[in-house]
């Protein structure tokens, strides 16, 4: 009888536990512990990005690359955690910014100086594009100088009365003038072995009002790791289409390609050219005739969605230092429907081994 009572009590206890847990035959859900080792999985603002569906191997690579770059911004550029530089920057990191040196240690030294002189330094990502091993970051805004002292040459290179602190931030006055012009910046990162191995940047020139456009005129770009929903085959086709247009139009000076490749009502931002195909062709026919030896050298191409970014070096002739140029093309219905242009003059050559390209 005692044994029967014990069995009955055990059965009743199991019944109660089953009612509390729903279905005791199913194992409890596992949880993944949170980690702060690499904050790259969190987009600016703290929102975690999750792909809508299982990405392909190519898409997963791009997402991981974007994640790494976001981590650099969150932890180092905005968090000022220089102890995490090793996590993001390769030891043999190549720097194409004309005012900064290559190498991981040099990267740390540069930003140590920046954070010292500009303790409120921030760089907000406003948009990203990724393809292959490249990630392009769009940012804008300005950081006001907080010190009246000259900027240390180890942290930034003075040019006249201004100092370009970094193409991910702004141009601020080295003389303590708190008025700084707002510009758009494009940073391009090459990722290798899950670390940033190379960096280029272009800062929008604000000297010519006719070529300045505000950040709100840029196409909408996600600041998260998510990819545009356009299928990869279409993205690759867009990249090939724009590369062919760039090579034919800007390199070979064959403007007739615009009749098929460019929309009749193409929109222009930052080039100083009026909207419309005829205005584009007329402008460059005049330019090519005046500069018969002008050169355009493609450096990088990044395509995502219906957008294609072309990074190039443009010169009027072989003796011209030229301009570092970012052109962003929007492709609609098999034609270029809009173009955004940012350019930065190439400074006089320095003792650096690397150029802007």
N, C-alpha and C positions, 0 to 999 in steps of 0.2 A: 504493500500500500504506500509506503514511504517512497519507494522507487517510482511508482506510478505518479505520485504527486510531484516529484522532481521533474519527471518528463513533461507533465502537463504545464508546469511553471515555465520550463524552457521553451515549450511550444508557444505559450502566450507571449513570452518576451520577444521571440522571433517575429511574431505577428505584429507587435507594436513597432519594432524596429523597421519592419517592411513598410508599414503605413507611413512612418516618418520619412523614409528615404525614397518613396515612390516605388521603384523596382529594384529589389536587392540583388537581382541577377545581373544588373549592369554595373560595371566598374565605375568608380567615381571619376569625373572628368579631371584630366591632368591640367595643371597650370604651369605656365612658364614664368620663372622668377624675373622680375624687372632688373635691368642692368643699366648702369650709367657709364659703362666702359667706352662706348662710342655713341655719341648722341646724334649720329648721322641719320638714324631711322626716324628722327623727329624733325618735321619741317618747321620753319620759323613760325612762332606762335604756339608751338607745342603740340600741333596736331600730327598724329601718326598716320603715315601714308600707307595704304594697303592696295595692291593691284586689284582691279575689278575681277580679273580672271587669272588663271595660271599663265604666267608669261613664258614666252619661248626663251631659248638659251640666249639669243641675241638681245631680247628685251630685258631679261634678267641682268645681263651684263651692264646695260645702260642704266637701269634702275640702281644697281649697286654703285656705279660710278657717280651718279647724282647724289646718292646717299653719302658717299665719301666726301664730296665737295660740300654738301650741306653741313656735315660734321665739322669740317674745317672752319666754316663761317661761324657756326654756333659755339664751338669750343675755343677756337684760337682768335679769329678776327673780331668776334663780338664778345666772347667770354674772356679774352686776354689770358688764356691758360697756355702759356708758352711751354709748359712741361708736356703738352700733348702734341707738339709739333712733330715729334718722331713718329707718331701714329698716322700722320697724314702725308708728310713730305718725304720723298725719297732722298737718300743720302746724296746721290749725284744729281739732284734736282737742277734743271736747266731753266734759267730766268731770262726772258726776252725784254722785260721792262728796261728801258735804257738807263734808269737811275738806280737799278738794283743789281746785286751780284748773284751768280749762280751758287748752288750749294745749300744744303739744309741748315748748316750753322749760320750762313749769311742771311737766310730767310728769318731765322730767330733774332739775329742781331738787328736787322732792319725793323722788325715789328717791336722789338724791345724799345728802340728809340721812338717809334711812333706812339706807343702807349704811354711813354714817359711824357712826351710833349703834348699829346692829345688824349688825356685819360678817359674822355667820353667817346672815343673813336668807335663808330659802329658802321657796319656795312650791311644793309638789308637787301636780300635777294628779292628782286621784283619779277624775275622770270628766268627760266632755264630751257636749254635745248640740249639734246644728247644724241649722239650717233657714234657707233663703233667705240673707240677708246677716248673720244673727245666729249667734253661738256662745256657749253657756253653759258655764262652767267650774266644777266643784265641787272644793273643796279643804278641807283641815282641818289642824289641828296648832297648835303654838304656838312662838314665838320668845322666848327669855328675854332680858331686858335685860342688856346687858353694861356699862352705864355708870350711875353714880349721878347724873349730871347731868340737868337737865331737858331734855326734847326741844325742839329748836329749832322755833319756830313756822313756819319755812319748810318744815319737813319733815313735821310732823304737828301736829294741833290737839289741845291738852290739854283734857280734860273731867273735872273733879274730879281724882281720883287716877290716872285711866287715860288712855291714849292709843291711839286706834285708828290703827294704822300703815297698814293697808290691808286691804280685804276679801278679798284673796287670801292673807293671812297670819293674824295673830291679834291679839288685844288684849293689850298688855303694859303693865306698870306704868311710869309716867314717873318714879317715885320710886326706882327701882332694885330694887324687890321682884321677885325672880326667879320668884315663883309666878304663873303665868298660866293662865287657864282655856282649855281647848280648845273650839273652836266649829267649826261648819260654815259655809263661805262659798260664796256663788254670785256669780260675776262674769259679766256679760253684755257682750259686745263686738259692735259693729256694724262691719262691714268695708265699705269703699268704695275702689275703685281699688287693691285689694291692700294697703291700709293700714287700721289701726284708727282709725276716725273718731269713735267714741262709746263710752262705758263707763258701766254701772250696776253697783251691787253691793248685796248684802244679807247682813248678818251674823246668824247665828242668835243670838237672845237667850238668855243662860244664867242669867238672873235667876230664872226660874220653873222649878223642877225638874220640874213636871208637864208642861212643854212642851219639855223637852230630850230629844233622842234622839242616840245615838252614831252616828258615821259608818257603822258596819257595818250599821245599819238601813236605809241608803239602798239603792235598787235597784242592781244591778250596771250600771255604765256604763264604757265603754271610755275609756281615757286616750290613745288613739291617734287617728289621723285616720280610721280605718275607720268605716263607717256600719253601723248595724243592718241586718239583712237584710230587714226588712219593706219591701214594695214601696211606692213613693212615693204611689200612690193611697190606700192604706190609711193611711199617715202623714197625708196631707192630710185624710182623712175623720175621723181621730182628733182632729186639731186643731180642725176645725169642730165636732165633737161636744162637745168640752170647752169651747170658746168659747161655744157656745150654752148649755151648762149653767151656766157662770160668769155669763153675762149674765142668764139667767132666775132663777137661785137667789140669787146675791150682789148683783146690781144691782137686779133687779125684786122681790126678796124673795118669789118664788113657789116655795115649798119643795115643792110637789106634784110638780115635775119629778123629784125624787129617787126617786119610786116606780118610775120606768122607767129613769132614767139611772144610778142608784147600786145596786151589789150589796147584797143584804140583809146580807151579812157583811163589808162594806167595812172595810178595815184603816186605822187612823189613827195617824200619827206626828207629834208636835210640835204638835198643836192643843189638847191637853188634853182632847179628846173621846174617849169610850169607842168601841171598835169597834162596827160595826153601823150600818145605815141609820137605824133608829129613834132612836139616840142622836144622830146627826148632825142629823136634822130637829128633834128636840126642843131641842137646844142652840141652833140658829139661830132657831127660832120664838121662843124666850125672848129671844134677843139682838135680833132685829128689832123685837119689841114694846117692848123697853126703849129702843131707839134707832131710832125711826121715821124719822129723817132720816139714818140711816147711809148712807154712799156707798162704792161699790167702783168704781174706775176702772182698767180694763185698760191696761197699758203695753206689755208685750211677750208674745208667745207663741212657744214653740219646741217642735216635735214631732219625735221620732225614735223609731223602733221603736214599741213600744206605750206610750210615755211622752209626756206633754204637760206642759210647764212653763208656768205662767202667772205673770207678774210684774205686780203691781198695787199700787195705793195705796188703802188702806182707812181710812175715817174714821167715827167715831161720829156726827159732825155737821159742818157746814161750818166751824165754829170749831175743830175738832179737828185738830191737825197730823197725827195718824194714824200709820199703820204702813206701812213698805215691806214687802211680803209676796211670798214665793215659795211657790207651791203646785205640787207635782209630782203629777200624776195618772197612775195606771196603768190602761189600758183593756184589759179582757179580755172577750171574747164580747159586745161591744157595751155594756158597762157599766163604770162606774168601780169598780175592785176595790180600790184602795188610794190613800191621799192622804198626802203628806208636806208639812208646813207649817213655813216659817222666816219669822220676822218681826223687824223692827228698827224701833224708834221713830224717827220723823222728828224731828230736833233743831230747836231754835228757829231761825227764819230768820236767815240771815247776809247779808253784803253781796254774796254771789255772785249772778251773773246767772242761773245755772242752778239748778234744784231737784234733788231726788233722782230726779225722774221726767222 
